Amino acid sequence: MPNTIDCAAGLHQTLERTWLRVQTFSRQTPEKVVLRPRQEQLLKLLSDHGSMAPAELWEALGVSRQGAMDLLRPLLKAGMIEKNGGKKTGRYSLKE
C-alpha cells in the first residue's frame, strides 16, 4: 500500500503536467482582435480577390508598405490571414 508522501508526490507531478498542458493550449488560442476600419477593408479585398501581393494591398488601401504591414501583422498573428510563398513572391489570403 503506497504511503501518503508517495501519493502527494504523484498528485503534485500530475498537477504540474496538467498546468503545463493548459499553458501550452492557452498560447495556441488566437488573441481577440479588434479590427480597425482599414483592416476590415483589407479583409474585404482579400475576400473579393482571393489573394493579393503586398504591393497590390498597399495600392488598393492607399497606405505605405509599413502601413500595410501594421495592418497585416495582427491579422497574421490572430490566424485570420496567411502568407503563401516567399519573401518576394508571397501573397496574402484569408485563412480557410
Secondary structure, DSSP 4 states (H G I P E B T S, - for coil): ---HHHHHHHHHHHHHHHHHHHHHHHHHSPPP-PPPHHHHHHHHHHHHHSEE-HHHHHHHHT--HHHHHHHHHHHHHTTSEEEES-TTT-EEEE--
